[in-house]
Amino acid sequence: MTSVLYDAQGPRAKRRNILYTVLFVLVAAAVVWWVYDGLASKHQLDWIKWKPFFTSHQPWETYIWPGLQNTLKAAFFALIIALPLGALFGIGRLSDHRWMRAPSGVVVEFFRAIPVLILMIIANAVYSEYTTIPTDTRPLYAVVTGLVLYNASVLAEIVRAGILTLPQGQTDAAKAIGMRKGQTMIFVLLPQAVTAMLPAIVSQLVVIVKDTALGGAVMTFPELLASVRPMAANYGANTIACFTIIAVIYIALNFSLTSFASWLERRLRQRKKSDGKKGAPTTVGEPVLVMDSAST
């Protein structure tokens, strides 16, 4: 039996695949055992190192929850600023006017090429030299600024690609009813591109959440990952346990974001389908009369 993509396997190919599967499982089991034995020999799996996270609320209230709050705060501000800026520069790159298209392209390509860590360091130095922002809040401003500059340029390309994926007929139909290019972009193209862009936007939000850890590593920003060092020092050098708990929190947070995005995308697609069915003619070939309030 054959498939469109590949031919059916013969007896030798089946035996070879079974052999490869068994070898892979054995190698994976050996790696897992090697990691487990190494951690156990270093006493990193002892219950005393994991006990504070399951029997006391002190590490959560003192270290983890404040760090998580700062991470979410930086990611939230970075997203709500970067998203409209990205949409603005993305639309600017599609403009027919060179005076708008060229500067937008320069800004996007420039900030997309610079590592976000360098942007954070430069922003921190600028705020320290030319502003009166307090020292305790300056790292937050620097982290948000670096994330905004980098992710706005990335989101601009996402917006531009999402709009370009739409059929040309959408633009032609808008022109046929007398809409200007700006009206076509705002009321026709951009709303339709949101559904296509949503997974990429949420993926970039996940990147924003993870990149907040750069501020904690370089500029003493008290985010979630930065809580590992004082927490491990306070609970008997349980570094592996601390990193594991923080990693699980990051996984749960990012999984929640992607799950919400998937749910929202399904809702938007279902709403489009339902709206299309409501506006469809009940009989094949039956014309649909659309009357606006001005005609009445």
C-alpha positions as CSV (number, residue, x, y, z in Angstrom):
1,M,0.0,0.0,0.0
2,T,1.4,3.4,-1.0
3,S,0.8,6.9,0.0
4,V,0.9,10.2,-1.8
5,L,4.0,11.2,0.2
6,Y,5.9,7.9,0.5
7,D,5.9,4.2,-0.5
8,A,4.9,1.5,1.9
9,Q,7.7,0.0,4.0
10,G,9.0,-3.4,3.2
11,P,9.9,-6.1,5.8
12,R,13.6,-4.9,5.9
13,A,12.6,-1.3,6.4
14,K,10.2,-2.2,9.2
15,R,12.9,-4.2,11.0
16,R,15.4,-1.4,10.6
17,N,12.9,1.2,12.0
18,I,12.2,-1.0,15.0
19,L,15.9,-1.4,15.6
20,Y,16.4,2.4,15.4
21,T,13.5,3.0,17.8
22,V,14.9,0.5,20.3
23,L,18.3,2.1,20.1
24,F,16.9,5.6,20.6
25,V,14.9,4.5,23.6
26,L,18.0,2.9,25.2
27,V,20.1,5.9,24.5
28,A,17.5,8.2,26.0
29,A,17.1,6.0,29.0
30,A,20.9,6.1,29.5
31,V,21.0,9.9,29.3
32,V,18.2,10.2,31.8
33,W,19.9,7.8,34.2
34,W,23.2,9.6,33.8
35,V,21.5,12.9,34.7
36,Y,19.7,11.4,37.6
37,D,22.8,9.7,39.0
38,G,24.8,12.9,38.7
39,L,22.2,14.9,40.5
40,A,21.7,12.3,43.2
41,S,25.4,12.0,43.8
42,K,25.6,15.8,44.4
43,H,22.6,15.5,46.8
44,Q,20.5,17.8,44.6
45,L,17.5,15.5,44.7
46,D,17.4,15.3,48.5
47,W,14.0,16.2,49.9
48,I,15.5,18.9,52.1
49,K,16.4,21.0,49.1
50,W,12.9,20.7,47.6
51,K,10.9,20.9,50.9
52,P,10.7,24.7,51.1
53,F,8.7,25.0,47.9
54,F,6.1,22.4,49.0
55,T,5.8,23.0,52.8
56,S,6.2,26.8,53.2
57,H,4.9,29.9,51.5
58,Q,7.9,32.0,52.4
59,P,9.9,31.4,49.2
60,W,6.9,32.1,47.1
61,E,6.0,35.3,48.9
62,T,9.5,36.6,49.4
63,Y,11.2,35.7,46.1
64,I,9.1,34.0,43.4
65,W,5.9,36.2,43.5
66,P,7.7,39.6,43.5
67,G,9.9,38.4,40.6
68,L,6.9,37.1,38.7
69,Q,5.2,40.4,39.1
70,N,8.2,42.3,37.8
71,T,8.4,39.9,34.8
72,L,4.7,40.4,33.9
73,K,4.9,44.1,34.4
74,A,7.9,44.5,32.1
75,A,6.3,42.2,29.5
76,F,3.0,44.0,29.7
77,F,4.4,47.5,29.2
78,A,6.7,46.3,26.4
79,L,3.8,44.6,24.6
80,I,1.3,47.4,24.8
81,I,3.9,49.9,23.5
82,A,5.6,47.6,20.9
83,L,2.4,46.4,19.3
84,P,1.0,49.8,18.0
85,L,4.6,50.9,17.1
86,G,5.1,47.7,15.2
87,A,1.8,48.1,13.4
88,L,2.7,51.7,12.5
89,F,6.1,50.8,11.1
90,G,4.7,47.8,9.3
91,I,2.0,49.8,7.6
92,G,4.6,52.5,6.9
93,R,6.8,50.0,5.0
94,L,3.8,49.3,2.7
95,S,3.2,53.0,2.0
96,D,3.3,54.3,-1.6
97,H,5.1,57.4,-0.3
98,R,8.9,57.1,-0.3
99,W,9.3,59.6,2.5
100,M,7.3,57.3,4.8
101,R,8.4,53.9,3.4
102,A,12.2,54.6,3.6
103,P,12.4,55.8,7.2
104,S,10.2,53.0,8.4
105,G,12.4,50.4,6.7
106,V,15.6,52.0,8.2
107,V,14.1,51.9,11.7
108,V,12.9,48.4,11.4
109,E,16.1,47.0,9.9
110,F,18.3,48.9,12.4
111,F,16.7,47.9,15.6
112,R,16.0,44.3,14.4
113,A,19.7,43.8,13.8
114,I,20.8,44.9,17.3
115,P,20.7,42.3,20.1
116,V,18.1,43.2,22.7
117,L,20.6,43.1,25.5
118,I,22.7,45.8,23.9
119,L,19.5,47.9,23.6
120,M,18.8,47.5,27.3
121,I,22.4,48.5,28.2
122,I,22.3,51.6,26.0
123,A,18.9,52.6,27.4
124,N,20.1,52.2,30.9
125,A,23.1,54.3,30.2
126,V,21.0,57.0,28.6
127,Y,18.5,57.1,31.4
128,S,21.3,57.3,33.9
129,E,23.1,60.2,32.1
130,Y,20.2,62.3,30.8
131,T,17.2,61.7,33.1
132,T,16.3,61.9,36.7
133,I,14.7,58.4,36.9
134,P,15.3,56.9,40.4
135,T,17.9,54.2,40.6
136,D,15.5,51.5,41.8
137,T,13.1,51.9,38.9
138,R,15.7,52.6,36.2
139,P,16.3,48.9,35.3
140,L,12.6,48.5,34.6
141,Y,12.6,51.5,32.2
142,A,15.7,50.2,30.5
143,V,14.3,46.6,30.1
144,V,11.0,47.9,28.7
145,T,12.8,50.3,26.3
146,G,15.1,47.6,24.9
147,L,12.2,45.1,24.5
148,V,10.0,47.8,22.8
149,L,12.7,48.8,20.3
150,Y,13.6,45.3,19.3
151,N,10.1,43.7,19.3
152,A,8.4,46.6,17.6
153,S,10.7,46.1,14.6
154,V,9.9,42.3,14.6
155,L,6.2,43.0,15.0
156,A,6.4,45.4,12.1
157,E,7.6,42.6,9.8
158,I,4.8,40.3,11.2
159,V,2.2,43.0,10.4
160,R,3.7,43.6,6.9
161,A,3.7,39.9,6.1
162,G,0.2,39.4,7.4
163,I,-1.2,42.2,5.3
164,L,0.7,41.0,2.2
165,T,-0.8,37.5,2.5
166,L,-4.3,38.9,1.9
167,P,-5.8,38.5,-1.6
168,Q,-5.5,41.5,-3.9
169,G,-9.2,41.3,-4.4
170,Q,-9.8,42.7,-1.0
171,T,-8.0,45.9,-2.0
172,D,-9.7,46.0,-5.4
173,A,-13.1,45.7,-3.8
174,A,-12.4,48.5,-1.3
175,K,-11.2,50.7,-4.2
176,A,-14.4,49.9,-6.1
177,I,-16.6,51.3,-3.4
178,G,-14.5,54.5,-3.2
179,M,-12.4,53.8,-0.1
180,R,-9.0,55.6,0.1
181,K,-5.8,53.7,0.7
182,G,-5.7,54.6,4.4
183,Q,-9.3,53.6,4.9
184,T,-8.7,50.3,3.1
185,M,-5.7,49.6,5.3
186,I,-7.5,50.4,8.6
187,F,-11.0,49.1,7.9
188,V,-10.4,46.2,5.5
189,L,-6.9,44.8,5.4
190,L,-5.7,45.2,9.0
191,P,-8.7,43.6,10.7
192,Q,-8.6,40.6,8.4
193,A,-4.8,40.2,8.9
194,V,-5.2,40.1,12.7
195,T,-6.4,36.5,12.6
196,A,-3.4,35.4,10.5
197,M,-1.0,37.4,12.6
198,L,-2.3,36.2,16.0
199,P,-0.1,33.1,16.4
200,A,3.1,35.0,15.4
201,I,2.2,37.9,17.7
202,V,1.7,35.6,20.7
203,S,4.9,33.8,19.8
204,Q,6.6,37.2,20.0
205,L,4.9,37.8,23.4
206,V,6.5,34.6,24.7
207,V,9.8,35.9,23.5
208,I,9.2,39.2,25.4
209,V,8.4,37.3,28.6
210,K,11.6,35.3,28.3
211,D,13.8,38.2,27.3
212,T,13.0,40.1,30.6
213,A,15.5,37.7,32.2
214,L,18.3,39.6,30.4
215,G,17.6,42.6,32.5
216,G,18.0,40.5,35.7
217,A,21.2,39.0,34.4
218,V,22.9,42.3,33.5
219,M,21.1,45.3,35.2
220,T,19.9,43.8,38.5
221,F,16.3,43.9,37.4
222,P,14.5,41.9,40.1
223,E,12.5,39.6,37.7
224,L,11.6,36.0,38.0
225,L,14.9,34.4,37.0
226,A,16.9,36.8,39.1
227,S,15.2,35.4,42.2
228,V,17.1,32.2,41.9
229,R,20.4,33.5,43.4
230,P,19.1,34.9,46.7
231,M,16.6,32.0,47.0
232,A,19.3,29.4,46.5
233,A,21.6,31.2,49.0
234,N,18.9,31.3,51.6
235,Y,17.8,27.6,51.3
236,G,21.0,25.7,51.4
237,A,22.4,26.0,47.9
238,N,19.4,24.3,46.3
239,T,20.2,25.8,42.8
240,I,18.8,22.9,40.8
241,A,15.5,22.9,42.7
242,C,15.2,26.7,42.3
243,F,15.9,26.6,38.6
244,T,13.5,23.7,38.2
245,I,10.6,25.6,39.9
246,I,11.3,28.7,37.9
247,A,11.4,26.8,34.7
248,V,8.1,25.1,35.5
249,I,6.6,28.6,36.1
250,Y,7.9,29.9,32.8
251,I,6.5,26.8,31.0
252,A,3.1,27.2,32.6
253,L,3.0,31.0,31.8
254,N,4.0,30.6,28.2
255,F,1.7,27.6,27.7
256,S,-1.2,29.7,29.1
257,L,-0.4,32.4,26.6
258,T,-0.3,30.1,23.6
259,S,-3.4,28.3,24.7
260,F,-5.3,31.6,25.0
261,A,-4.1,32.6,21.6
262,S,-5.3,29.3,20.1
263,W,-8.7,29.8,21.7
264,L,-8.9,33.4,20.5
265,E,-7.9,32.4,17.0
266,R,-10.6,29.7,16.9
267,R,-13.2,32.2,18.1
268,L,-12.3,34.8,15.5
269,R,-12.4,32.2,12.7
270,Q,-15.8,30.8,14.0
271,R,-17.2,34.4,14.1
272,K,-16.1,35.0,10.6
273,K,-17.7,31.8,9.4
274,S,-20.9,32.6,11.3
275,D,-21.0,36.1,9.9
276,G,-20.5,34.8,6.4
277,K,-23.4,32.3,6.8
278,K,-25.7,35.0,8.1
279,G,-24.9,37.3,5.1
280,A,-25.1,34.5,2.5
281,P,-28.2,34.2,0.3
282,T,-30.6,31.4,1.2
283,T,-31.1,30.3,-2.4
284,V,-28.5,29.7,-5.0
285,G,-28.5,32.7,-7.5
286,E,-30.8,34.8,-5.2
287,P,-29.5,38.3,-5.0
288,V,-28.8,40.0,-1.7
289,L,-30.0,43.5,-1.2
290,V,-27.9,45.7,1.1
291,M,-29.5,48.9,2.1
292,D,-27.8,51.5,4.3
293,S,-29.5,54.1,6.5
294,A,-28.8,56.9,4.0
295,S,-31.0,55.3,1.4
296,T,-33.9,55.2,3.8
